[in-house]
Amino acid sequence: ADVAHELRTPLSNIRGYLEAIRDQVMKPDAATIHSLNEEASLLSRLINELQELSLAEAGELKLVYQAEDVIELASQAVILWQPQLKSKDISLSLDLPDNLQLVSIDWQRVSQVIHNLLENAMAHTGRGGTITVAASKQGSWVEISVSDTGEGIPAQDLPNIFERFYRVDRSRARATGGSGLGLTIVRRLVEAHGGIITVQSELGKGSCFSFTLPIAE
Ligand code: ADP
């Protein structure tokens, strides 16, 4: 039922625009076409993410485990975000020790986790804020964290943040094109590696998402 609801929303918006154009209530100008395109993009993002989530939940993601260097992984992820960080005047701080053991992971999937956490941190951090990516050894695990000095998450929402389609501010999240599936997929990917993901957050101060990955034998 929730999937049907989420898919129906952008579809009704698209139909709304098309009917308004047909009835000549709206002009098919650049702004209208832009809005139509935004709704269609959200729809395809939802479909792609739902497909990925259903594979993950069925345990059917084909993960290719190799011994990888977390420092290199985190550094590469961060480089891709430099232009956006700069344009939003957000500074990035890396806290990565240089003698960390290799971890047994699927490189592409863990990159996806870091990208998603960075994307969220950027979306919820204002100009002049800071995002920190840190890694440390915790027993037989390496813990990676992405923290921000952004808006934070209300305490009552924290227990639900990894649930599918859960968004703290639905109207704002929709405006930014969020599907509400990002963190659900992130959690599944971390769990597929045997790790766990946790969040700590304080309203008005920022959030910190941390996840663990197994050290390679
Ligand atoms: P979305 O597609 O809406 O970003 P997510 O599953 O990635 O969906 O995140 C769910 C909700 O968690 C977001 O809508 C947002 O309200 C909140 N959230 C996620 N990351 C952060 C963060 N770093 N700071 C504040 N709120 C966050």
Residues whose N, C-alpha, C, O or C-beta is under 5 A from the ligand:
A	BS01	ADP	N120 A121 H124 G150 G152 I153 I161 Y166 R167 V168 D169 A173 G178 S179 G180 L181 G182 L183 T184 S207
